[in-house]
């Protein structure tokens, strides 16, 4: 009998709206590609997700990849509020599963610092 359910958060319980998030900050398509190339497509991003780089260390590393967009990189990551969206089904689904007696757990590759930055900045 199944008693425990483990969910991934990103794109299962909530959409990861990375490109939309950057567009909402005023970046056009070509700048979004540069920001992604200088950050999320580098080994530094993985190290940041693992918690091996602080926010400041990660930003310094991203800027080193493309120094000409230093200001844009800082604007992109000064706050991550809104980077995660909401699926209509999630809240009801979770409540139903809890009501049915399942133990629910989630996994995510957000670092504690990244999570705090997305919530509190």
GUTOR-865803 format. One line per 4 residues: number of its first residue (from 1); their letters; for each residue z, y, x of C-alpha. Coordinates in steps of 0.25 Angstrom, whole numbers, padded with zeros to 4 digits. Each point is the difference from the previous one (the first is absolute). Layout:
<rs>
NUM> A> Z/Y/X ~ ...;
</rs>
This chain:
<rs>
1> XXXX> 0000/0000/0000 ~ -0004/0014/0005 ~ 0012/0009/0001 ~ -0004/0010/0011;
5> XXXX> -0013/0009/0000 ~ -0004/0008/0012 ~ -0010/0011/-0002 ~ -0008/0009/0009;
9> XXXX> 0002/0014/-0004 ~ -0013/0006/0005 ~ -0012/-0002/-0009 ~ 0008/-0011/-0008;
13> XXXX> 0012/0008/-0006 ~ -0006/0014/0003 ~ -0013/0005/0005 ~ -0001/0005/0014;
17> XXXX> -0008/0013/-0002 ~ -0003/0004/0014 ~ -0014/0006/-0001 ~ 0003/0007/-0013;
21> XXXX> 0013/0005/0006 ~ -0007/0007/0011 ~ -0011/0005/-0009 ~ 0012/0006/-0009;
25> XXXX> 0004/0007/0013 ~ -0013/0007/0001 ~ -0007/-0008/0010 ~ -0015/-0003/-0002;
29> XXXX> -0006/-0014/0002 ~ -0004/0002/0015 ~ 0014/0005/0003 ~ 0006/-0011/-0007;
33> XXXX> -0008/-0010/0009 ~ 0005/0008/0012 ~ 0014/-0001/-0004 ~ 0000/-0014/-0003;
37> XXXX> -0008/-0003/0013 ~ 0011/0007/0008 ~ 0012/-0006/-0007 ~ -0001/-0012/-0009;
41> XXXX> -0011/-0007/0008 ~ 0007/0001/0013 ~ 0011/-0009/0007 ~ 0010/0011/-0002;
45> XXXX> 0000/-0001/-0015 ~ 0004/-0015/0001 ~ 0011/0004/0010 ~ 0005/0010/-0010;
49> XXXX> -0001/-0009/-0011 ~ 0009/-0010/0008 ~ 0010/0011/0003 ~ -0003/0000/0015;
53> XXXX> -0004/0015/-0001 ~ 0007/0011/-0006 ~ -0008/0010/-0009 ~ 0000/0010/0011;
57> XXXX> -0005/-0011/0010 ~ -0011/-0004/-0010 ~ -0005/0014/-0002 ~ -0001/0002/0015;
61> XXXX> -0008/-0012/0001 ~ -0009/0003/-0011 ~ -0003/0014/0005 ~ -0003/-0006/0014;
65> XXXX> -0011/-0008/-0007 ~ -0007/0012/-0006 ~ 0007/0013/0005 ~ -0010/0009/-0007;
69> XXXX> 0006/-0004/-0013 ~ 0015/0002/0003 ~ 0003/0009/-0011 ~ -0007/-0009/-0010;
73> XXXX> 0007/-0012/0005 ~ 0014/0008/-0002 ~ -0005/0004/-0014 ~ -0004/-0014/-0004;
77> XXXX> 0014/-0006/0004 ~ 0010/0012/-0002 ~ 0003/-0007/-0013 ~ -0004/-0013/-0006;
81> XXXX> 0005/0003/-0014 ~ -0011/-0005/-0009 ~ -0007/-0010/0009 ~ 0005/-0011/-0009;
85> XXXX> -0004/0000/-0014 ~ 0004/-0008/-0013 ~ -0006/-0011/-0007 ~ 0002/0000/-0015;
89> XXXX> 0004/-0014/-0001 ~ 0011/-0001/0012 ~ 0012/0006/-0007 ~ -0001/-0009/-0013;
93> XXXX> -0004/-0012/0009 ~ 0012/0001/0009 ~ 0010/0002/-0012 ~ -0006/-0012/-0007;
97> XXXX> 0002/-0009/0012 ~ 0014/0005/0003 ~ 0003/-0002/-0015 ~ -0005/-0014/0001;
101> XXXX> 0010/-0003/0012 ~ -0009/0001/0012 ~ 0005/0005/0013 ~ -0010/0011/0005;
105> XXXX> -0002/0004/0014 ~ -0010/0009/0006 ~ -0007/0001/0014 ~ -0006/0012/0006;
109> XXXX> -0005/0005/0014 ~ 0006/0013/-0002 ~ 0009/0004/0011 ~ 0014/0005/-0005;
113> XXXX> -0004/0014/0006 ~ -0014/-0001/-0007 ~ 0007/-0003/-0013 ~ 0010/0011/0001;
117> XXXX> -0011/0010/0004 ~ -0008/-0004/-0012 ~ 0012/0001/-0010 ~ 0007/0012/0006;
121> X> -0010/0009/0007;
</rs>
